[in-house]
Amino acid sequence: MKKLKALSTDRVILAIKFAWTSTDGQFLCHPDELPKIIKDKDPGRGIEYIKEFDPSKLKFTKVSKEQILRWCNWDTEGTEILKNHSFFK
């Protein structure tokens, strides 16, 4: 039996799109997982966008880079990965 992978919209959900990718370049995640996705999946061409899911409008909207860093500020390694990435400079 396949394991169901579902994301609760009660939590913050981010959509990340890596630039210049046609396949395997878009991901949905919780902010806690964002540094790991960037570290493991970034093909080195940069990030096109990171957006937050707005459950009231049922769509993804822009989120500031400062807000993303605040969500991840408890994880020292994750914070360093984000701060050193060109998207956050």
Salt bridges, closest charged atoms under 4 A:
ASP32 OD2 - HIS30 ND1 3.43
ASP40 OD2 - LYS36 NZ 2.58
ASP42 OD2 - HIS85 NE2 2.60
GLU48 OE1 - LYS17 NZ 3.62
GLU77 OE2 - LYS39 NZ 3.40
